[in-house]
Amino acid sequence: MTSWAEFEKDEPEFAATVRERFGMYKHHVLGTVRRDGAPRLSGLEADFRFEQMWLGMMPSSMKARDLLRDPRFSIFANPGEGAEMTHGDVRVSGRAIEVVDEAVKGRYAAETSAPEPFHLFRVELDEVTRTGVEGEEVVIRVWRPGAPVRTIRRGNDAASVAPAREGG
């Protein structure tokens, strides 16, 4: 797995596009794994600071309990209104690592005015995906640790896959 800082260093243009997309709206959709193994979807704010991506939540929330038990998650950036996909869809998946260092939590709380008490999770990335429409094609860009961004184009004909070192 890879931290947000490492992802930004390796793929700065793609990371900037993803971060910008999350910044367009305050609330996003978090997917976690419930105790029975079923998926749970919850609203969430994603935050970028101190070169990391953070997830903060109330300690009694079901999503926090889910992540403490099983840290796997996926966050889908709020798509906004309409179905035009003007800015594309963005999804980040990985592991949420609970922050127990009180100095880090205090620094975060001071900058964000987070209501206390709260759980703070640092994101470790397994995959970052952006899906958008370019002309007549759906273009999917996928990044995974240790590999360059891969671009998949889907049009009216068969899909094509090409590795790419491009961002955005």
GUGUVO-183971 format. One record per atom (N, C-alpha, C): atom name; residue number from 1; x, y, z. Coordinates in pm, 1 decimal, always signed. Layout:
N
  atome  num         x         y         z
     CA  NUM         X         Y         Z
...
REM end
This chain:
168
  atome  num         x         y         z
      N    1     +83.8    -118.3      +0.0
     CA    1      +0.0      +0.0      +0.0
      C    1     +88.3    +124.7      +0.0
      N    2     +28.1    +234.7     -37.8
     CA    2    +102.2    +358.9     -57.1
      C    2     +29.6    +474.3     +10.6
      N    3    +105.2    +564.7     +70.4
     CA    3     +45.4    +683.8    +131.0
      C    3      +7.3    +783.2     +21.3
      N    4     -75.0    +880.4     +57.2
     CA    4    -111.4    +985.0     -38.0
      C    4     +13.7   +1060.8     -82.6
      N    5    +104.1   +1088.1     +10.5
     CA    5    +227.0   +1161.8     -22.8
      C    5    +308.2   +1087.4    -128.4
      N    6    +319.0    +956.2    -115.4
     CA    6    +394.1    +876.6    -213.8
      C    6    +323.2    +877.5    -349.0
      N    7    +191.1    +867.8    -347.0
     CA    7    +112.6    +872.9    -470.7
      C    7    +133.3   +1008.0    -539.8
      N    8    +126.7   +1117.5    -462.5
     CA    8    +148.2   +1250.4    -520.0
      C    8    +287.4   +1264.9    -579.7
      N    9    +385.7   +1205.9    -515.0
     CA    9    +523.7   +1212.3    -566.0
      C    9    +536.9   +1133.3    -696.2
      N   10    +476.4   +1013.6    -700.4
     CA   10    +487.9    +926.8    -817.3
      C   10    +401.3    +972.4    -935.1
      N   11    +283.1   +1024.6    -906.8
     CA   11    +187.8   +1063.0   -1012.0
      C   11    +127.3   +1199.8    -980.6
      N   12    +208.2   +1307.3    -983.4
     CA   12    +160.6   +1438.1    -938.3
      C   12     +40.0   +1493.4   -1015.3
      N   13     +36.7   +1475.5   -1145.1
     CA   13     -75.7   +1528.8   -1223.5
      C   13    -204.6   +1453.4   -1194.1
      N   14    -195.4   +1321.3   -1187.8
     CA   14    -314.3   +1240.4   -1159.3
      C   14    -362.5   +1267.9   -1017.0
      N   15    -271.1   +1276.1    -921.2
     CA   15    -306.9   +1305.4    -782.4
      C   15    -375.7   +1441.5    -772.2
      N   16    -325.6   +1540.2    -844.7
     CA   16    -386.3   +1673.7    -843.0
      C   16    -528.3   +1669.5    -898.4
      N   17    -549.4   +1592.9   -1004.5
     CA   17    -682.6   +1579.0   -1063.2
      C   17    -778.7   +1515.7    -963.1
      N   18    -733.4   +1411.8    -896.1
     CA   18    -817.9   +1341.4    -799.4
      C   18    -849.9   +1432.8    -681.3
      N   19    -749.2   +1498.8    -630.0
     CA   19    -769.2   +1588.5    -515.8
      C   19    -864.8   +1702.9    -552.4
      N   20    -847.3   +1758.7    -671.2
     CA   20    -936.4   +1865.6    -717.6
      C   20   -1080.4   +1816.1    -725.5
      N   21   -1097.3   +1694.4    -775.8
     CA   21   -1231.8   +1637.7    -789.9
      C   21   -1298.4   +1620.4    -653.3
      N   22   -1223.2   +1571.9    -554.0
     CA   22   -1279.0   +1559.8    -418.7
      C   22   -1310.0   +1697.5    -360.7
      N   23   -1231.6   +1798.9    -397.9
     CA   23   -1251.9   +1932.7    -346.0
      C   23   -1373.4   +2005.0    -400.9
      N   24   -1435.7   +1952.5    -504.1
     CA   24   -1551.7   +2017.8    -564.6
      C   24   -1675.3   +2012.3    -475.3
      N   25   -1683.2   +1911.9    -388.9
     CA   25   -1797.5   +1895.3    -300.1
      C   25   -1746.5   +1854.2    -163.1
      N   26   -1823.9   +1884.0     -62.9
     CA   26   -1783.1   +1853.6     +75.4
      C   26   -1809.5   +1707.7    +112.3
      N   27   -1922.9   +1655.1     +70.5
     CA   27   -1964.5   +1520.7    +112.6
      C   27   -1948.4   +1418.3      +0.8
      N   28   -1900.3   +1299.9     +39.2
     CA   28   -1873.0   +1191.1     -54.3
      C   28   -1933.6   +1062.2      +0.8
      N   29   -1916.8    +952.4     -69.8
     CA   29   -1974.6    +824.9     -27.6
      C   29   -1862.0    +728.0      +7.8
      N   30   -1864.8    +679.1    +131.4
     CA   30   -1766.6    +583.5    +182.1
      C   30   -1828.6    +444.4    +183.4
      N   31   -1757.2    +348.9    +127.8
     CA   31   -1798.2    +209.4    +135.6
      C   31   -1707.5    +136.8    +233.6
      N   32   -1769.2     +67.5    +330.6
     CA   32   -1695.6     -13.4    +427.4
      C   32   -1753.7    -154.0    +428.1
      N   33   -1693.0    -241.7    +506.6
     CA   33   -1740.0    -380.2    +517.7
      C   33   -1805.2    -398.4    +654.5
      N   34   -1932.5    -434.1    +654.3
     CA   34   -2004.3    -457.7    +780.3
      C   34   -1955.7    -586.4    +846.0
      N   35   -1994.4    -603.9    +970.8
     CA   35   -1956.1    -723.5   +1047.0
      C   35   -1996.7    -852.3    +975.3
      N   36   -2112.7    -850.9    +908.0
     CA   36   -2160.5    -971.9    +839.9
      C   36   -2100.5    -987.2    +700.1
      N   37   -2009.5    -897.1    +661.7
     CA   37   -1943.4    -905.8    +532.1
      C   37   -2012.1    -829.1    +421.2
      N   38   -2128.8    -776.5    +448.3
     CA   38   -2201.7    -699.3    +347.2
      C   38   -2141.9    -558.6    +336.6
      N   39   -2161.0    -492.1    +224.5
     CA   39   -2111.4    -355.1    +212.2
      C   39   -2199.6    -256.9    +288.8
      N   40   -2139.1    -149.3    +336.8
     CA   40   -2213.9     -39.7    +398.5
      C   40   -2170.2     +89.2    +329.0
      N   41   -2266.7    +171.4    +288.5
     CA   41   -2237.5    +301.3    +229.1
      C   41   -2277.6    +410.0    +328.0
      N   42   -2189.2    +507.7    +345.5
     CA   42   -2211.9    +616.9    +439.6
      C   42   -2160.9    +746.7    +378.8
      N   43   -2218.2    +856.9    +422.3
     CA   43   -2166.8    +987.2    +383.5
      C   43   -2039.6   +1017.4    +460.9
      N   44   -1949.8   +1093.8    +399.2
     CA   44   -1821.0   +1121.6    +463.7
      C   44   -1756.3   +1242.9    +398.5
      N   45   -1677.4   +1314.9    +476.8
     CA   45   -1591.8   +1421.7    +424.7
      C   45   -1449.7   +1366.8    +417.7
      N   46   -1385.1   +1383.3    +304.8
     CA   46   -1244.6   +1344.3    +289.4
      C   46   -1161.9   +1471.6    +300.8
      N   47   -1046.6   +1461.4    +364.9
     CA   47    -965.8   +1579.2    +389.4
      C   47    -821.9   +1553.7    +345.8
      N   48    -760.4   +1654.8    +286.8
     CA   48    -621.2   +1646.3    +242.4
      C   48    -542.2   +1753.6    +315.3
      N   49    -444.7   +1710.6    +394.9
     CA   49    -353.4   +1803.0    +461.5
      C   49    -236.2   +1724.4    +516.7
      N   50    -129.8   +1793.5    +549.0
     CA   50      -6.5   +1729.5    +598.3
      C   50     +39.6   +1620.4    +502.1
      N   51     +20.9   +1641.1    +372.6
     CA   51     +59.9   +1549.1    +265.5
      C   51     -10.8   +1413.0    +272.6
      N   52    -125.6   +1408.2    +336.4
     CA   52    -199.1   +1282.8    +349.3
      C   52    -346.7   +1305.3    +317.1
      N   53    -416.2   +1194.2    +296.0
     CA   53    -561.8   +1195.3    +284.9
      C   53    -613.7   +1138.6    +416.4
      N   54    -711.4   +1208.8    +475.2
     CA   54    -762.0   +1173.1    +608.0
      C   54    -912.5   +1149.2    +605.4
      N   55    -957.3   +1062.0    +694.4
     CA   55   -1099.1   +1038.8    +716.8
      C   55   -1123.9   +1058.4    +865.8
      N   56   -1210.4   +1151.8    +899.5
     CA   56   -1245.9   +1174.5   +1038.7
      C   56   -1391.5   +1139.7   +1059.5
      N   57   -1421.5   +1083.4   +1178.0
     CA   57   -1560.2   +1045.5   +1204.7
      C   57   -1586.4   +1031.2   +1354.2
      N   58   -1712.8   +1034.8   +1389.6
     CA   58   -1751.3   +1020.2   +1529.6
      C   58   -1720.0    +878.1   +1576.9
      N   59   -1678.2    +864.6   +1704.5
     CA   59   -1638.2    +732.3   +1754.0
      C   59   -1750.9    +630.1   +1760.2
      N   60   -1873.8    +673.3   +1772.1
     CA   60   -1983.0    +576.4   +1781.3
      C   60   -2042.9    +541.3   +1645.4
      N   61   -1990.8    +599.6   +1539.0
     CA   61   -2049.0    +575.5   +1407.4
      C   61   -2021.1    +433.1   +1359.9
      N   62   -2113.3    +380.7   +1282.9
     CA   62   -2098.6    +245.1   +1230.6
      C   62   -1980.1    +237.9   +1133.8
      N   63   -1957.5    +343.1   +1055.9
     CA   63   -1845.1    +340.9    +962.7
      C   63   -1712.4    +333.6   +1037.4
      N   64   -1700.1    +403.1   +1150.3
     CA   64   -1577.3    +394.0   +1231.0
      C   64   -1561.0    +252.3   +1286.5
      N   65   -1668.6    +196.4   +1335.7
     CA   65   -1662.3     +57.9   +1386.3
      C   65   -1621.8     -38.9   +1275.6
      N   66   -1679.7     -17.8   +1156.6
     CA   66   -1643.2    -103.6   +1043.1
      C   66   -1493.5     -96.4   +1015.2
      N   67   -1439.3     +26.3   +1008.8
     CA   67   -1297.5     +43.5    +974.5
      C   67   -1204.7      -7.9   +1084.0
      N   68   -1246.1      +1.1   +1208.9
     CA   68   -1163.5     -52.8   +1317.3
      C   68   -1155.8    -205.3   +1309.7
      N   69   -1263.8    -265.9   +1263.7
     CA   69   -1269.3    -412.2   +1252.0
      C   69   -1203.8    -459.9   +1122.3
      N   70   -1228.1    -388.4   +1013.4
     CA   70   -1177.0    -424.6    +881.4
      C   70   -1143.4    -294.5    +809.2
      N   71   -1016.9    -260.9    +793.2
     CA   71    -979.5    -128.8    +742.0
      C   71   -1002.6    -105.6    +592.7
      N   72   -1050.8    -205.2    +520.2
     CA   72   -1072.1    -186.2    +375.8
      C   72   -1186.8     -88.2    +351.1
      N   73   -1167.1      -1.1    +251.7
     CA   73   -1269.1     +98.2    +219.5
      C   73   -1257.9    +136.6     +72.2
      N   74   -1359.9    +207.0     +27.9
     CA   74   -1358.1    +274.2    -101.5
      C   74   -1437.5    +402.8     -84.6
      N   75   -1385.5    +513.5    -137.9
     CA   75   -1455.9    +641.6    -132.4
      C   75   -1483.4    +685.7    -274.8
      N   76   -1607.9    +717.7    -299.5
     CA   76   -1650.5    +766.3    -430.0
      C   76   -1677.8    +915.6    -415.9
      N   77   -1608.2    +997.7    -493.9
     CA   77   -1628.0   +1142.8    -488.2
      C   77   -1769.1   +1177.5    -533.6
      N   78   -1829.7   +1271.1    -464.8
     CA   78   -1963.5   +1318.1    -497.8
      C   78   -1969.6   +1352.9    -646.6
      N   79   -2059.8   +1290.2    -721.5
     CA   79   -2064.2   +1315.4    -866.6
      C   79   -2126.8   +1449.9    -902.6
      N   80   -2192.8   +1515.5    -808.7
     CA   80   -2257.1   +1642.7    -838.5
      C   80   -2391.0   +1622.5    -906.4
      N   81   -2446.0   +1730.5    -955.1
     CA   81   -2577.7   +1724.4   -1018.4
      C   81   -2566.6   +1687.5   -1164.8
      N   82   -2670.8   +1625.4   -1217.5
     CA   82   -2675.8   +1592.8   -1359.4
      C   82   -2599.7   +1465.2   -1391.2
      N   83   -2605.9   +1426.8   -1515.9
     CA   83   -2543.4   +1302.0   -1559.6
      C   83   -2441.7   +1325.0   -1669.7
      N   84   -2389.3   +1445.5   -1679.6
     CA   84   -2298.6   +1477.4   -1789.6
      C   84   -2157.6   +1425.8   -1767.9
      N   85   -2119.6   +1397.6   -1646.0
     CA   85   -1982.6   +1354.7   -1611.4
      C   85   -1880.8   +1458.7   -1657.8
      N   86   -1915.8   +1585.0   -1644.5
     CA   86   -1827.3   +1692.9   -1687.0
      C   86   -1689.8   +1682.0   -1622.4
      N   87   -1687.1   +1649.2   -1495.0
     CA   87   -1561.4   +1641.4   -1421.4
      C   87   -1516.9   +1497.3   -1396.6
      N   88   -1592.4   +1403.1   -1444.7
     CA   88   -1558.2   +1262.8   -1426.7
      C   88   -1590.3   +1211.5   -1287.7
      N   89   -1580.1   +1082.3   -1273.1
     CA   89   -1599.7   +1015.1   -1144.9
      C   89   -1463.3    +976.8   -1090.5
      N   90   -1446.9    +987.1    -959.3
     CA   90   -1320.9    +951.0    -895.5
      C   90   -1349.8    +858.7    -778.8
      N   91   -1267.1    +755.0    -766.7
     CA   91   -1279.0    +660.0    -655.9
      C   91   -1139.8    +630.3    -601.9
      N   92   -1129.4    +626.7    -469.3
     CA   92   -1005.5    +592.4    -400.4
      C   92   -1034.8    +472.2    -312.0
      N   93    -951.9    +367.6    -320.8
     CA   93    -970.5    +247.6    -239.1
      C   93    -841.3    +213.4    -168.5
      N   94    -855.6    +150.6     -53.3
     CA   94    -736.2    +110.7     +20.9
      C   94    -768.6     +66.7    +161.2
      N   95    -682.7    +108.2    +253.8
     CA   95    -696.1     +74.0    +395.2
      C   95    -696.2    +203.8    +475.9
      N   96    -781.9    +210.3    +575.9
     CA   96    -788.0    +325.2    +665.8
      C   96    -713.6    +287.0    +793.9
      N   97    -605.6    +357.7    +822.5
     CA   97    -520.7    +327.7    +937.8
      C   97    -555.0    +425.7   +1049.3
      N   98    -602.6    +374.7   +1162.9
     CA   98    -639.5    +463.1   +1273.3
      C   98    -516.5    +534.6   +1328.5
      N   99    -531.3    +663.9   +1350.7
     CA   99    -425.2    +745.2   +1409.8
      C   99    -451.2    +751.3   +1559.8
      N  100    -355.5    +703.1   +1637.6
     CA  100    -368.5    +705.6   +1783.3
      C  100    -272.3    +804.9   +1847.1
      N  101    -181.7    +860.5   +1769.0
     CA  101     -87.2    +959.6   +1818.0
      C  101    -163.9   +1088.6   +1851.0
      N  102    -169.2   +1122.8   +1978.8
     CA  102    -246.9   +1238.8   +2022.6
      C  102    -192.9   +1370.3   +1965.6
      N  103     -62.8   +1378.7   +1942.1
     CA  103      -6.0   +1500.5   +1884.0
      C  103     -57.7   +1520.8   +1741.4
      N  104     -63.8   +1413.2   +1663.1
     CA  104    -115.0   +1422.5   +1525.6
      C  104    -263.5   +1457.5   +1528.6
      N  105    -339.2   +1389.3   +1614.4
     CA  105    -482.4   +1419.0   +1624.6
      C  105    -505.3   +1563.1   +1670.5
      N  106    -423.4   +1610.9   +1764.0
     CA  106    -436.8   +1747.8   +1811.8
      C  106    -407.5   +1849.3   +1702.5
      N  107    -303.4   +1823.3   +1625.0
     CA  107    -269.3   +1911.7   +1513.0
      C  107    -382.6   +1914.2   +1410.6
      N  108    -437.1   +1796.1   +1380.6
     CA  108    -548.1   +1786.4   +1286.6
      C  108    -669.9   +1862.3   +1339.9
      N  109    -703.9   +1840.1   +1467.0
     CA  109    -820.3   +1906.4   +1527.5
      C  109    -803.6   +2058.0   +1527.4
      N  110    -683.6   +2104.3   +1554.8
     CA  110    -657.6   +2248.0   +1557.6
      C  110    -678.5   +2311.7   +1420.2
      N  111    -642.0   +2241.7   +1315.7
     CA  111    -656.1   +2296.4   +1180.1
      C  111    -796.1   +2282.3   +1122.7
      N  112    -871.6   +2183.8   +1170.6
     CA  112   -1001.8   +2155.1   +1109.5
      C  112   -1120.1   +2188.5   +1198.3
      N  113   -1095.7   +2218.4   +1323.4
     CA  113   -1203.0   +2238.6   +1421.7
      C  113   -1289.2   +2113.9   +1432.8
      N  114   -1226.4   +1996.6   +1424.3
     CA  114   -1298.6   +1869.5   +1435.7
      C  114   -1360.9   +1859.6   +1574.2
      N  115   -1488.2   +1818.7   +1580.6
     CA  115   -1551.7   +1802.9   +1712.5
      C  115   -1490.2   +1682.6   +1784.7
      N  116   -1455.7   +1702.6   +1911.2
     CA  116   -1392.8   +1593.7   +1986.4
      C  116   -1496.6   +1528.0   +2075.9
      N  117   -1484.0   +1400.7   +2102.2
     CA  117   -1381.6   +1309.2   +2051.7
      C  117   -1410.6   +1268.9   +1907.2
      N  118   -1310.4   +1216.8   +1840.7
     CA  118   -1329.3   +1171.6   +1703.8
      C  118   -1224.9   +1064.5   +1671.1
      N  119   -1258.5    +983.2   +1572.2
     CA  119   -1161.7    +889.1   +1515.9
      C  119   -1096.9    +958.2   +1397.0
      N  120    -967.8    +937.2   +1381.0
     CA  120    -896.5    +989.2   +1265.7
      C  120    -826.1    +872.1   +1199.2
      N  121    -847.6    +859.5   +1069.6
     CA  121    -786.1    +752.7    +991.7
      C  121    -701.9    +814.4    +880.5
      N  122    -582.5    +760.8    +861.9
     CA  122    -494.9    +799.5    +751.0
      C  122    -516.1    +698.3    +640.0
      N  123    -526.4    +745.0    +517.6
     CA  123    -553.7    +659.3    +403.1
      C  123    -424.0    +598.5    +348.9
      N  124    -425.9    +469.0    +327.2
     CA  124    -321.2    +397.0    +254.2
      C  124    -387.1    +345.2    +126.9
      N  125    -330.1    +379.1     +12.9
     CA  125    -393.9    +353.8    -115.8
      C  125    -361.4    +216.9    -174.8
      N  126    -465.5    +151.8    -227.2
     CA  126    -452.0     +30.5    -308.4
      C  126    -483.0     +59.6    -454.9
      N  127    -573.3    +158.8    -476.9
     CA  127    -614.2    +189.4    -614.0
      C  127    -679.5    +327.3    -618.5
      N  128    -651.5    +399.6    -725.7
     CA  128    -715.8    +528.3    -752.4
      C  128    -766.1    +522.5    -896.1
      N  129    -893.2    +557.5    -914.9
     CA  129    -954.9    +547.9   -1047.1
      C  129   -1028.1    +677.0   -1080.9
      N  130   -1012.5    +721.0   -1204.8
     CA  130   -1091.8    +832.2   -1256.9
      C  130   -1156.1    +785.3   -1386.7
      N  131   -1287.0    +804.0   -1396.1
     CA  131   -1361.8    +769.0   -1516.0
      C  131   -1423.7    +896.6   -1572.2
      N  132   -1402.0    +920.5   -1699.9
     CA  132   -1457.5   +1038.8   -1763.4
      C  132   -1495.2   +1010.9   -1906.8
      N  133   -1557.9   +1108.0   -1969.1
     CA  133   -1597.4   +1097.1   -2108.9
      C  133   -1512.2   +1194.0   -2189.7
      N  134   -1448.4   +1141.0   -2292.9
     CA  134   -1369.0   +1222.0   -2385.3
      C  134   -1420.0   +1192.3   -2524.9
      N  135   -1488.9   +1289.0   -2582.1
     CA  135   -1549.4   +1267.3   -2713.2
      C  135   -1655.8   +1160.4   -2704.0
      N  136   -1639.1   +1053.6   -2782.2
     CA  136   -1734.2    +943.0   -2783.6
      C  136   -1688.0    +826.4   -2695.9
      N  137   -1580.0    +845.1   -2623.0
     CA  137   -1523.4    +735.1   -2544.1
      C  137   -1537.0    +758.9   -2394.2
      N  138   -1554.2    +650.7   -2322.5
     CA  138   -1538.6    +651.4   -2177.4
      C  138   -1391.6    +619.4   -2152.4
      N  139   -1324.3    +704.7   -2075.6
     CA  139   -1182.2    +687.4   -2048.8
      C  139   -1163.6    +662.8   -1900.2
      N  140   -1102.5    +550.3   -1869.2
     CA  140   -1080.2    +510.2   -1730.8
      C  140    -930.2    +511.0   -1705.1
      N  141    -889.1    +585.8   -1605.0
     CA  141    -747.9    +588.5   -1565.8
      C  141    -738.3    +521.9   -1429.5
      N  142    -647.3    +425.0   -1419.2
     CA  142    -632.8    +346.8   -1296.8
      C  142    -487.3    +349.3   -1253.1
      N  143    -467.0    +377.0   -1125.7
     CA  143    -332.6    +371.1   -1066.7
      C  143    -333.9    +272.1    -951.4
      N  144    -229.0    +192.5    -947.5
     CA  144    -205.6    +100.5    -836.2
      C  144     -60.1    +115.1    -794.8
      N  145     -29.9     +93.7    -665.7
     CA  145    +108.8    +108.7    -618.9
      C  145    +207.1     +27.5    -703.3
      N  146    +319.1     +91.3    -735.5
     CA  146    +425.1     +23.6    -808.8
      C  146    +406.7     +17.6    -958.5
      N  147    +301.3     +79.7   -1009.8
     CA  147    +275.8     +75.8   -1154.0
      C  147    +237.1    +215.8   -1202.4
      N  148    +261.4    +244.3   -1329.4
     CA  148    +217.8    +373.6   -1382.9
      C  148     +65.9    +375.0   -1401.0
      N  149     +12.4    +492.8   -1422.9
     CA  149    -130.0    +505.6   -1452.7
      C  149    -159.4    +428.9   -1580.7
      N  150    -264.3    +349.4   -1577.2
     CA  150    -307.5    +271.8   -1693.2
      C  150    -434.7    +336.0   -1746.9
      N  151    -444.6    +351.4   -1877.7
     CA  151    -561.1    +413.0   -1940.4
      C  151    -638.5    +308.4   -2019.6
      N  152    -768.6    +303.6   -1994.9
     CA  152    -859.1    +212.8   -2065.9
      C  152    -960.4    +300.2   -2138.5
      N  153    -975.8    +277.5   -2267.6
     CA  153   -1071.2    +354.5   -2347.6
      C  153   -1181.6    +261.1   -2395.6
      N  154   -1304.6    +304.9   -2375.9
     CA  154   -1418.8    +225.3   -2420.6
      C  154   -1508.1    +312.7   -2507.0
      N  155   -1529.8    +264.9   -2627.1
     CA  155   -1618.3    +335.9   -2719.6
      C  155   -1723.3    +239.0   -2768.4
      N  156   -1772.3    +262.9   -2887.2
     CA  156   -1871.4    +173.1   -2946.3
      C  156   -1810.2     +40.3   -2987.2
      N  157   -1677.6     +37.4   -3005.6
     CA  157   -1611.3     -87.4   -3040.8
      C  157   -1547.0    -146.1   -2915.1
      N  158   -1464.0    -243.2   -2930.3
     CA  158   -1401.9    -312.1   -2816.8
      C  158   -1313.1    -216.3   -2738.5
      N  159   -1297.7    -244.6   -2608.8
     CA  159   -1213.6    -162.3   -2521.8
      C  159   -1067.6    -181.7   -2556.1
      N  160    -990.6     -77.4   -2536.9
     CA  160    -846.5     -88.5   -2554.8
      C  160    -777.7     -44.5   -2425.4
      N  161    -666.4    -105.4   -2396.5
     CA  161    -592.8     -73.3   -2274.6
      C  161    -452.6     -32.4   -2314.2
      N  162    -406.6     +77.9   -2258.6
     CA  162    -272.1    +123.9   -2287.7
      C  162    -210.8    +180.4   -2160.7
      N  163     -87.2    +143.4   -2129.9
     CA  163     -22.2    +206.6   -2015.3
      C  163      +3.9    +352.1   -2047.8
      N  164      +0.3    +436.2   -1947.0
     CA  164     +23.7    +578.5   -1970.5
      C  164     +94.0    +638.6   -1851.2
      N  165    +177.4    +735.9   -1876.0
     CA  165    +243.4    +808.6   -1769.2
      C  165    +183.7    +948.6   -1761.6
      N  166     +57.1    +958.8   -1797.4
     CA  166      -4.9   +1089.0   -1800.5
      C  166     -93.2   +1106.4   -1676.9
      N  167    -113.2   +1226.9   -1635.4
     CA  167    -204.3   +1257.4   -1525.1
      C  167    -338.7   +1295.4   -1580.4
      N  168    -434.3   +1314.0   -1485.0
     CA  168    -564.0   +1370.9   -1518.0
      C  168    -648.5   +1286.1   -1594.1
REM end
